[in-house]
Amino acid sequence: MGRLRSLSRRVLDLATGPAKPLDVFVKEFPPLVRRLPKDLDGSVEADLRAGLPELLEGVDRAALVRRIPSWAKVALHHLEHGDADALHAALNRGLLDVRLHAGGLHEGEPVAHLPGWDDPAIPREAFVLADSETRFAGEVVRSRVVGDRFEAVFRAGFAHVDAPGAVPELTVVTPGVRVEWTGETSGHRGGPAMWRETYDRSTWALDVPLSRLGPEQALEVEVEVRLAGRTASGRIGLIAHPEPVGPVVDTISLERGTIVVSGRGLDAAPTLESAGLTLPATEFTRLGSSFRAVFPASADRWGRGALPLPLGDYAVVSDGMPLPLAAELVDWPTDLADGPLVGHTTDLGLRLIKPRQPDENTMYGQRYLREAYEALEVEVDARAAMFQCYWAEVATDSQAAIHREFHRRDPRMRLYWGTVDHSVPLPEGAKRVVAGTREWYSTLASAKYLVKNTEVGAYTRLRPGQVYLQTFHGQPFKRMGRPDFVRRMAPWRAQFEATDRRSAYWHVICLPYPEAAEFYREAYDWEGPAFDHGLPRTDSLLAEDAAEVRRATRHLLGIRDDQVAVLHATTWREDLSRGDNTSADPNLLDVKALAEELGDDVVVLQRSHHSVARSDQRHGTGGGVVDVTDHPEINDLVLASDLAILDYSSLRFDYAITGKPMVFFVPDLEKYEQELRGFLFPFEESAPGPVVRDSGELPALVRDTSWVAEHAAAYVAFNERFNRFHDGRAAERVVDGLLGWDA
């Protein structure tokens, strides 16, 4: 309570001094509110609530409206009224980050629709944005040089205000710049300005003499925007890019199922390349110095049939180097759409984005789609199931096994899959719904069975009759839930409560064996039912066609019958995470050096974690290495391989079902256990094979597997402990449970 008492004394001591109580309160109160999510024992909250009357003495309450942030005013209301539950709920729903919520105009004032906006007991002035929150936001949409002038289209407005139909007043402070309002709406491209609807009308065209950009070919234009009695100023940065020298790309377009590139100065056909994918040109023609190259807009990457290209950045490459784009193509980007592909040009080439409607690809649109979903009243479809894996980039794991079992029993059952785009191969009988579209939200509201291996969004509202099955994505081993939050940061009450909120959605969970329930009781305070006799994700490893899948996969990957296939698969490292479900590759093993050392008798299958896959890092294929990071089915790779080099990944539990040898390369064991994720039980108990710290030991272990006998007893005990219910029929038991849920 020391800081609170200090603040109280300062307020009282300064009431008649040079600093007024209002100024002290404005400075000190918001930081105390920001401490509340970390206030595990509630002491800061209790002190604040008890001391507020004294702290507010002499404070002009009306003046607080525009002096402290909206989130601080909402917290103040809950504290004064002693409503701890409402305060905690608001914190859990992102009270402290106004960017997550709608903002608009209410009775002429800019407001944030923070948690509690729909509660009439909270005064509307609590949601009014402070002057410090009405910040300028703007961006250049496109620009180009036309003769001796520079043209640009830009958006400008307030960062947190949606004002449909309203256009902010704009004043250009920088002299010599002509501006005209255009009111154009947004295209497919995302960006900061796409968060607020205001920007769809707050668009201006700018015109300035090229000479004003000076020798640096750059100029910052200062502007002011005014809306609802508020003013914010900022700068719009203009840059005129010089024309590149040498071969150049002039246009990129999507045309009737192809990608067409035209340019100058190229004699041989280029390729179109993204992370893990290289496309040769199907047509290449030259006329004088100009060229035209045509690429397929689909690919059969893994023997599952041709599908549209996946999301990502694609560069036009010649002689191993990306071709530069003409200045106008860089600065005046083009929105592109053709069938299942949606994208736009960038300074690197083509970017394919989520194939949704323009409004569905904005944060603003997503927010209102979620609000519409929450309000939607719809009849639950008893013969429909909705599946989604990870972040919708694959159709695998227990979801795929449960899908197949549903389809086997009732081919007419409606089986929907949420996918990020149209490139994801789906199991037989599946209907694709692109995640984040209107159809996806409608399906989320109406399908009886919701089957996921990650968490649902905080906006989820389960309807009566819906059943949410949380399968997780592997056996429990790494620290998770509440203990993970405690270890990684100062105890955060909001994170604890958010963890409980997520588990409150679950109706039933999937477990590999009954004793695993204890881990989820501790991590998530879970006391609900479980299907605890095996994970369906392992069924295909014991299926009747497993041998044929092995043969076909090895043939697809170019592995000879006489070659040993070594699967190298590792988990991610949270200290390399970028915070958006992506992570850099730890690169603890040089797989190319390992393959070179092992020679032609061995092929190394490099499988990076899906978080690394999202970072676009790949090891590449060649020299005895086949990069299978993007392969859609890990079980096919398990079957195709002969030996695995693993670390702390839960894949080792599945791999053990095959009985094939495993080596555990863990050079960072102590760091991972003590500083990173950590374990639920000692690692050595779940490593039935050699534990190696030095990569130099690996070649000998791969060449000579006589060590298998030494670990045979541990291997048997491992499977008895962790895999005793994995018999190839887990999906049958799970579907039995789901179909009998209402019985």
N, C-alpha and C positions, 0 to 999 in steps of 0.2 A: 504493500500500500504506500510505499515511500514516495513514488513519483506522483501519485494522486494527491497525497498530503502536501507535497511541494507545490503542485499546481494550485491547490486550494489556497495556500498561504500567499502565493504570488497574486492570485486574483484579488484577495482581500487587501494585501499590502499596496497593490498598484491601483486600487480603485480610485484613489485621490491623487495618484502620481501621474507621470507623463504617459504611461501605458494604461489604456482603459481596459476594464474587464472584458469587453467585447473583443478587443484585439488579442488578448491573451487566450481567451476561449477559442477563437478562430485558429490560432496557431497551435494550441495544445490538444484540443479535443479530437480532431480527426486522426492523429497518429495513435491515440489510445484506442479508438475504434478499430483501427487496422490491427491492433494486437489481439483482438478478440478471437479470431480463428485459431490462434496458438494457445489460447487460455484453457488448457485441458482441465484444470481443477476449478475453473470459474472464479478465481480470486479477483482478476482484473474487472470482470463484469460486476461482481458483487461490490467492489470498492467504488466503481463508477456509479452504480445505481444509488448507493448510500450517500455518495458525496455530491450528486448532481445539484440538489437544491442550493447548496452553498456555492458551488461552482458557477451556477447561473445567476447568482445574486448580482444585480446591477447590469446585467446583459440585456441589451435591446433585442427582444426576440424577433421583432419584425426585420431588423437589420441582418439577422442570421440567414434569412432566406437566400440572399445572393452572396453571402460571405463564406458559407461552409458548403462542401459538396453535398449533392442530393443524397448519396448513400449515408453520409454522416447524419443528416437530418432524419432519415428513416430510422437509423439506429437510435438516435436521441429519443424519438417517439417511443420506441419499444422499451428503452431503459427507463424512461420516466413513468411508463405505465406498468412496469414490472412484468412485461410479457416475454419471459425468457424463451418460451417455445417458438413464438413468432420471430424473435431475433435470430435464434439458431437456424430456423428454417430459411430465413432470408439470407443468412451467411452461406448456407449450403447451396443456395440457388444463385450464387454469384453476386450478392449485394454489392461487394466492394469493387466490382468491375463493370462500370456503366456501359462499356462497349458491348457487353453481351446482351443488352436489352434494347427494346424499342425506345425511340425518343420522338416526341412530337410537340405540337402546340396545344396548350390547354388554357382557355380564356386569355389568349394572347401572350402566354408565357411559355418558353421552352421547358419541357419536362422530360424526365426519364421514367419509363414504365418499369421501375424496379420491382422486385418481389414485394407484394403488398399493395400494388397499384389498384388491384381489384377489391381492396378492403376499404369500404367507405368510412371506417372509423379512423383511418389515418388521414390527416388534413392534406389537401392537394398541394399546399405550399411546401410540404416535406419533399416532394418530388421535383420541385423547380430546380433547374440547373443553376449552379453558382456561376458567377462570371468566369471563374477559372475553368469551368467545364465547357463553356461555349467556345471551343477552340477552332481555329481555321483548319480546313482540310481541303486539299486540292491536288490535282494531278494533270499532267499533259496527256491527252488521249492520243494525239498524233500531230505531226509537224512535218514541214517540208520547205525546201527552197524553191521559189518560183521567180525566175529572173533575178532582179535585184532586191527582192523582198522575201521575208521569212513569214510563213503562215503557220498557225497552230490552232488546234482546238483543245480547250481545257475545261475542266470542271472545277468549281469552287463553291464552298458552303461551310456549314458548321459540322463538326465531326459527329455529333450525337443528336441531330434533329431531323426527323422525317416530317416534311410539310407538304403532303401531296397537293399539287396545284399551285403551290407558292413558289415564287422565284425571288431569291435574295437580291437586294440591290447590290450592285458591284461598282466600285470606283477604282480606276487604275491610277495609282500614285506615280508610277514611273512615267516620265514625259515621253511624247513621241510614239506612243503605242495606241493603235486603233483597236477597239473591241466592239463586237456586235453579238447580242444574244442569239443563240440558235435554237435552244430548247430541244435539241435532239435527244432521243432516248438511247440507252446503253445497248451495245451489242453483246457478243458472247464473252468478251474478255472480262476477267475479274480484276480485283485490285482494291485498294483501300476505299476508293470512291464508290465502289459498288455496294458498300454496306448500307447506304441510306437512300431511300427513294428520292429525296430532294435532288440528288445528283442527276437523276434522269431528266430533269428539266433545267438544272443549273449548269448549263453548258454554253460556253462562249467561243466565238472565233476571234483570233488575234492576228493582227497584221502589223509588221514592223519592218523598216528598212534593214536589209541584210547588213549594211554597214554598222548598224547599232550593236551588232554582236561582237564587233572588234576582232582583233587577231586571234583571240581564243575561241572565236565562233560560239560564244556562249553569252547569255544575258539572263539576269534574274529580274523578273517583272514583279513589282510590289503591288498588291491589290488589297482592297478592303471589302468585306461583305457585311451587309446589314440585314437582319431579319428579327422580327418581334422585339424591336427595341434594343437588340444586342448588336455589337460590332466586333468583328475579329479581322485581323490582318495577317497576311502571309505572303509568301513568294512563290511564283511559278517559274521553274527553271527551264530555260530554252537552250537547246544545243543543236547546232547544225553539223551533222556528221559529214566528213569529206567522202568523196567517192573512192571506193577501194581501187587498188591497182591490180591488174591481172585478171584472171577468170573471175566472173561475178554472176550471182543469181539475180535475175530481174523480177521474176514472178514465181509464185507458188500457188497452185489452185487444186481444189478437189473437184474432179469431173467424172461422173458416172462410174464410180467404183475404182477410180485411179487417182494417183497424185501426179500432177503435171508440173514440171519445173522447166523454166526457160531462162536462158542467160547468154553470156558472151564469153568467148575466149577459151573454150574447152574442146579438145580434140577427141578424147575418149570418154566413154560412158561413165558417169559417176555412180556412186551407190548412195542409198538413203539409210542412215544409221541412227540408232538410239541405243540405250543401254541394253546389251544382250541381244540385239537384233540388227542384222544387216540385210538390206533388200537390194538386189541387183535391178537395174533398169530393164524393163521388158521391151522398151523401144528407145532408140537414140538416133536423132537425126540432126544434121548440120546444114545451115544455109549461110554461106559466107562465114562471118565470125560468130554467128548466133548458133545456139543449140537448143534442142528440146528433148527432154528425157521424161519418160513415163514410168511410174512405179506402181506396183499393185497396192491397193488399199486394204488388203487382207493377206494373211499368211497362215500356213499350216506349220506351226512351230514345233509341235510335239506329237505328230501323227494322229491328231484328233479331228482333222478336217480344217479347212480354211475358215478363219474367223477374222473379223475386222481388227485392225492394228490396235494395240493397247495404248493407253494414255502415255504421254511423255513428250520429250523434246526430240525432234528428228533433224539431223543436219545432212546437207548435201555434201558428200565427201569425194575427193579426188586425190589419188596418190597419198592416201592416209591423212589428208588434211581437210578440215571443213572449208567449203567455199564461202567467202564473204557475201553478204547481201548488198544490193544496191542501196544507197543512202535513203532513197525515198521508201523502199520496202521496209527498211529498219524503222524509220521515223513516222511513216504513214501506214501502220500495220493494217492488215486486211482480215476481217472476220470470215471464216470459212465453214461451210456445212454441206455435207453430202451423205444422205442416208444415215447410217449409224455413226458417222464420224463428224465431230464438231471440233473446231480449233481456230487458230489464228497464227499469223506470222509473228516472229520475234526477231531479235537481232542475230539469232543463231540459225534460224530456219523456220521449221513448222512445229507448233506445239498443239498436240491433241489434248483436249480437255474433256471433262465429263459430258457425255452426250445427253444433255438435258436442254429444256427450253431456256431462252436467255434469262428469264426472271427466276428460274429454278437454279441458275448458276450464280446467284448473288446471295450475299449474307442476308440482305433485306428480304429477298424472296423466300429463303429458307426459314427465316423467322416467322413469316406469315403463314407458310405452309404448315409449320409446326403448330401454330396457334389454331389453324383450321382443323388439323388432325386431332388436337386435344378436344375441340368442341364437337367433332363429328360423332353423330349417333348413327350407328350402322348395325345391322344384324350380323352376328358372327356366323361365318360359313363353317359348318361342322365337318365338311369334307375338304378343307383347305389347310395347308401347312405352309409356313414361310421359313426359309432357311437363310442363314448368312454366316460366313466364315470370316474371322478376323475383321478387316476393314473392307470387305466385299471384293477383294482382288482374286479370290480363288473359290472353288467349290469342292471342298475336300473334308477331311477330318470326320468326326462322328456325324456331322450333318449329312455328308454324302451317304454314309452307311444307312442312316435312318431313312433318308429319302428312298434309297433302293428298296428297303423293306416295305415302306408304305406303298411304293409303286408295284412291288411284287404282289402284294395282297389286293390292291385295288387300282388297276391301271387308269381308272377314270378319276382318281383323286386329284385335286388341283394342288400341284406342288410348285410353289413359287420360290425363286432364288433372287435375293438382292445382290446385284453385282455392280461394280464401279463403272463398267463399260460393257461393250459387246464382245470383248476379246476373251472373256473367261469361258472355258469349255464347261458345259453343264451335263449332269447325268441324264440318262434317258427319261423322258416324261416330264422334264422340268420346263417351267415357263419363267423367262427372265423378266425382272422388273429392276430398272436401273435405280440404284440407291439415290434417295433425295428427290425423286420425281413425285408428281401428284399420285401416280399409280402406286408407287412404293409406299407412300404414307397411307393410301387407302387400303392396301393389302395388309399393312401393319395393324390397321384398325379392325380388319374383318376376318383374317385367318384365325382359325381356332388354335392351331398349334404353332407356336413361335419357338424356333430352335436355333440357338446361337452359342458360340464358344467364346465370345467377349461380351462386354456389358451393353445393355441398351442405353439409349440417350436419356438424359434427365427429363426430357419432355414426354416420355412414354406414358401412356395411360392405358392400362390393360382393361378391356371390357369384360363384363360378366360372361363367363363361358370360355374365355381364352385361357390357354395353358402355356406358360413360359418355361421351357426346359433349358437350363444352363448346363452345357456339356463340358465346359472348360476346354483346354486344348493340350491335353497331355496329363500325365500322372503328377500329383503334387509332390514337389521336392524343394523348389526354391521358395524362400520366404515370400509371403503375400499378405494382402489385406492389412488389417490393423498393425500387426507386428512389423510389417514392411514400412508403414508410415512412421512408426516410432523410431525405427532404425535410421531412416533416411533423413529425418529432419526433426527439429524440435516438435514435440507432440502437438499435433494440430487437431483440435476438437472438431473443426468443420470437416476435416478429412475423415476422421473417425465416423462422424455422423453420415457423411456422404457414402462411406463404405457400407454402413448399415442400410442406407436408403437403397443402394443398388441391390443388395441381397434381398431386400423386401419385395422386389419384383419377382424373384424366383418362386415358382410353384414347386419345382422339383429339380434336383441336380443329378448329374451322372458321376459315378465314382468307380474306380477300378476294383475296389474291395471294401467291405464294410468298415474296417478300421480307419480308412481314410477320412471318414466323417469327422473325426476328432480335429483334423487340420482345419476344416471349414468352420467348425464350431468356434475354434480359437481365433481364426482370422476374420470371420465375417459374422460371428455370433449367430450362426445358422443352426436352427433346431428343426427345420422342416424335413420332409421326406426325401429319399434318394433312391435312384436306381443304382444299386451298389454291387452289381455282379458283372463288371466288365465294361470297358469303354468300346463303343461300336467302331471307333476309328481303327481298331486292330483287326477287325473281322476279315478284311481282304488279304491279310497276311497268311491266313489259314484257309482261304477259299479254294474250291476245287480247281479253279483256273490259275492258281498262283504260279505254277510252273510255266504256263503259256505267257503270263504277264512278264515273267522274268525273261523269257526268250525274246519276246517282242520288244521289250524295253532295251535290252542289250543290243539288239539289231538296230533299233532307232538311234542309239547313241554311238554306234560304230564300234562296239566292244566285241572282239573276237572270242570264240569259244575257249581258246587256250589262254586268254588273258585273265588276270586277277583284277577285279574291280574293287577299288578301295573307296568307300564313301566317307568323305571328310565333311562333317556337319557340326557346326558350333552354335551356341546361343549368342545373344547380343550382350553388350557390356553397357550398363546404364551410365557410366562416366563418359561414354562416347555418344550418348543420345542427344538428339537435337530438340527434344521436347515435343515433337509432333508425330510420334510413332515411327520415327526414323532414327537410324543409328549408323555411325561409321563402322567399317569392318575392323575388328581388333587386329587382324593380320599377324597373329601370333605364330602362324605356320606358313612358311614359303612353300606353297603347294607345287609350284613349278619346279623349284629346286628338288623337292621330294620326288616328283615324277621323273625328273632327269636322273636322279640317283638310282631309282628303281629300274629304269630302262623299259624296253618295249614290252616286257612281259606283264606290266602293270599299267592300269589306267586309273587315274585319280578323279573321282566325281566330286566336284566342289559344290557344296550346298550351303550357301550363306543364309543366315536367319532372315525371316521376312521383313524385319525392321531394317536390316542392311539393304535388302532388295529395294526398299522404297527410297534409299539414298542414291540409287543408280550406280553404285559401285559394283563392278564385276571383275572377276579374275581372268576372264577370257578363255576361249577354247583353243587348244593346240599344245604341242610338246608334251603329250601324255596326260593333259588335263582336259576334262570336259566340264564346263561351267553349267551346272544344272540348277542354279538358283531360281530360275523362272519356271522350272518344270512344275506342272499343276498338281502332281500327286506324289508325295513323299514316299508312300508305301510302294509304288512302282520302283523307286530307286533303292529302297531297302531290299526288295526282292531281287533286283538286278545285280546288287553288289555281293561281294564275297567276304568282306571284312570292313569294319567301320573304325574310324578314328574320331572319337567323340570327346566332349568335355562335360559340362554340367547340364547339357540339354536333356530334356525329358525324352528325347528320341531314344535314348538307350533302353528305356523300359519296353518300348515297342520292338526295338531291334532284337532284344533278347528272346522274343517269342520265336524267332527264326532259328535260334541256336547257333548262329554264326559268330565268329570271334569279334571281340571289341577291345580296342586299345583306348586308354583315356589320357589324352594329352592336355595337361592342366598346369602350364608354367606359372599361372597367376592364382593358384589355389588359395593361398592365404589372403591375398588381396580380395578375391571374389567373396570369400567367406566373411571376412572381417570388415571390409570397406564397401563392398558392393551389395549384391542381392542377398547373399547368405543362404543358409540351408535350414530345412525343417528337421533334418536328422543328419548324422555324419555322412559325408560324401563317400567315404570308403565302404560304407554298408551297401552302397548302390553302385559299385564299380567292380563287377566280376571279370576283371581282366587287368593287365599291366597298367599301372599308374605312372605316367612318364612326365618328367619336367623338361628334359632336354630333347629337342627335335632330332638331334643326331642319333638317338636310339631307335627312331621309328623305322628306318629302312630295314634293319635286321629283324625287327619284330614282324614286318610284313613278309619278308622273304621266308622266314622260318617260323612257323606257327606251332612248333612243338610245345610252346608254353601253354597251349590250350589245356593240356592234361592237368597242369598245375592248378588251373583255375576252375576245373570241371565241377568240383563240389560246391564252390561258391556260386557258380552259374546256376546249378540246380536249385540251391537254396534261394537264390535271387528270384527265380521264376516261381518258386513255391510261395514266396512272400508277396510278390507284386503282381504276378500274372496268372494266378491259379484259376481265375474266372474267365480268362481270355481263351475261348474255345471256338471262335469264329461265329458265334450265335448271339453276341451281345445285343446287336440291333433288334433281333427278334424279341428279346426280353424287354427292351426299352419300348418298342412299339406296342407290345402287349400291355405294358403299363400305361402308355398314353391313351390307347383305345379304351382301356377300362377305367380311365380317370373319373368319369361321372358315374360309374357303376356303384 
